[in-house]
């Protein structure tokens, strides 16, 4: 089950990073790759940030995720490079829009996926506590960490059940896909959100007394190295503003 990826007793292989390091890296990619901040001073560093999700997935032993990311990103880049100058009009506009969205959004999406899949709720809560973040932010984000994997698991179960009833693209009952797939998913999503919120409060999140956490987190050599890499675009940006 996908939700088991976030259980505290999950045994993970590969090199692990502190949750604060991963969150800072995600913020950096959002600012410089998705947001395009820094201008020409960061143009040479942006490809390095786009490659980082591949490296992190490989270090975590998630070869399939890394291969999928490389395949999609390379396809978008090659289409932009090859077909862009050879097309005109609406086709050129749609092609540039699709490739541009993929090339800018995909690194952040994959890093967010890496953060969720390699960070337990206990680790995330401990990291937010060390950063002295208010519970008004910690509780919704903790619920989010459980929400998306649980919804994905429910969606997989709904798809399996509907395929047995031939409610799928190309099947006899294709017109019933919205009613029998999306409606149950929306109902499940609402119930899952309420249940996870209640579970978070039951575990002591949001209480008057500060919650203890047995999860140990901290910075190691690999975190320092990743921090230095993530800080390089900011340094280049500031250097360009000062010059």
N, C-alpha and C positions, 0 to 999 in steps of 0.2 A: 504494500500500500504506500502511496506517495507520502501520506502524512507521517509515516514512520521516519522520514528523513529528518524530522524536527524533534524527535524524541531525545531526551537528555541522555539515555543510555545507548544511543546509537553509536556503534563502533565505526569510526571513519579512518580511512587510510590516506596516505600522502601528507604533504606539508600543510599545516593549518596556520591560520592567521587570526589575529585578534579582531573581534567584530568592529572595533573602532577603526582599524586600518581599512577594512573592507568598506565601511560606510564612507570614509574619507575618499577612498578611490572612486566609489560610485558618484560622489558629489563632484569630484574633479572631472570625470568623464561627462557628466551632465552639463557642466559649465563650459568645457572647452570643445567637446565633440558635438554634443547636441545643441548647446547654446552658441557655439562658434565664437566665444570670447577670445580676446588676445590678438586677433587679426593675423598679420603676416609673421609676427614674432613667434607664434605658436604653431604655424603651419607645419613645420618640420617635426614637432613633438606630437601632433595629433595622431599620425599613423602609429606611433609607439603606444599611445593609449588604446587604440583600436586593437592592437595585438595582445594587450594584457589579458583580456578574457580567455584567449586561447591558452596562454601560459598558465593561468590560474586553474582552468579546467584540467589541464594535463597534470599539474601538480597535485590536484585532488583525485586523480585517477579516473576522471570522467571523460574518457576518450570519445564517446559518441557525441557528447555535447560539443566538444572542441571541433570535431569533424563537421558537425552540422553548421556550426557558426562559420567556419572557414568556407564551407561550400556556398552558403547563402551570401556571405559578404563578397566573396570572389565573383560570384555570378552577377551580383548587382554592380560591382565595380567594372567588370569586363563589358557588361551591357552598356554602361554609361560611356566607357572609353571607346567602344567599337561602333555601336549603333547611334550614339549621340550625334557625331558629325555627319552621319549618313542619312538622317531622317529630318523631316521638316513638318511644320504645322502641328496639328493636334497630336499626332503620333509622337513627335519629338517632345512636346510638352508633357504628355503622360509618361513617357519613358524617363525623362529627367526628374519628374516629380517622384515616381516610384523608386528609382535608384537613389535619389537624394534622401528620401525618407528612410529607406533601408540603411544606407551608409551612416546616417546620423543617429537614428533611433536604435539600431540593432546592438551596438556596443553597450549602451546603457541598459537595454533590456536583458542582455546576457549577463552583465555584471549583477543586476538585480536578482536574476535567477540563481547565480552563483552564491550571492549573499544569503538568500532564503534557504538554499539546499545545503549549505555548509555551516549554518549557524543555528544552534538550538535556541528555543525561547529563553531558557535559563541564561545562556551566554549573552543574548541580546539584552535581557533585563539587567544583568550585572553590568554590562557596558554602559547602558543608559544611566544606571545608578552612579557609576564612577564619574560620569560626565555631569552629574547633578541636574539631569533633565527632569522636569516636572512629570508627575504621573498622568497629567492630562494629555501628554504626548506619548508617554511610554505605553499606557494601557491600549490605546487604539492601534499602535504599531505592533504590540505583542499579539493582539487579536488578528491583525493582518497576517502575521507570520504563520498562524495556524489556518487562516481562512482560505488562502489561495490553494495550498496543497489539498485541503479537504474538499473544496469545490471541484478541483480537478479529478479527485478520486470519485466523487459523486457523478460527475459528468461521464467518466469512463464507464461506470456501472449503468447509467441511463442509456448510453450508446449500445452497450452489450445487450441490454434488455430489448431495445427497439430493433436491433438487427435481427433478433430472433423472430420478431413480428413483421419483418421485411419493411420496416419504416426507415428508409434510407434513400440516398440518391441512386436512381436507377432501379429502385424497387417498385412494387405495385402500389404501395401506400405513401408515395413521396409527398403528396399534398398534406399529409398529417404530421410532417416533421416538426412544424412550429408548435402545434398543439401538444404533441407527445414527447418532444425533446426540450424545447426552450421553456415551456410553462413549468414542468417539473423542476428544471434547473433553477428557475427564478424562485420557486417556492422553497427549494432546498437551501438556496443561498441565504434567504431571509432567516430561515430557522437556524442555519449554521452560525450566522452572525450573532444571533441572540444567545445561543448556547455557549459559544466561545466567550462572549462578553461575561456571561454568568460564571463560566469557569475561571476567567481571569480574576474576577472579584472574589470567588471562593478561595483562590490561592493566596489572597492577601494583598493583591494589587489595589492601590487606592485607599488602603487603610490609614488610620492616623499614626499607627506605630510603624516605624521604618522596617521594611521586610528584609530578612536576611536571605543570603544566597550562598549555597555550598559550591556553586560553580566557580572555578578559579580561571581567571583570564589575566593576560598580561602581555607586554610587548617583548618580542624576542628579536633575534638578528634578522630574520626574514621580514618582520614587520618594519624594522628600521629601514631596510633596503627598499621595501615597497613604498614607504613614506617619502623617501628621497626621490623616488621616481615620480610619485604623484605631486611632489612640491616643485619639480622642474618647470612645468608650464606656468605656475604662479610666478616663479623667479623670472622667467622669460617675459612674461606680461609686465611685471613691475619694471624690469630693465628697459623695456620699450617705452614705458610711460615716462621714465626718468630721463632717458636719452633725448 
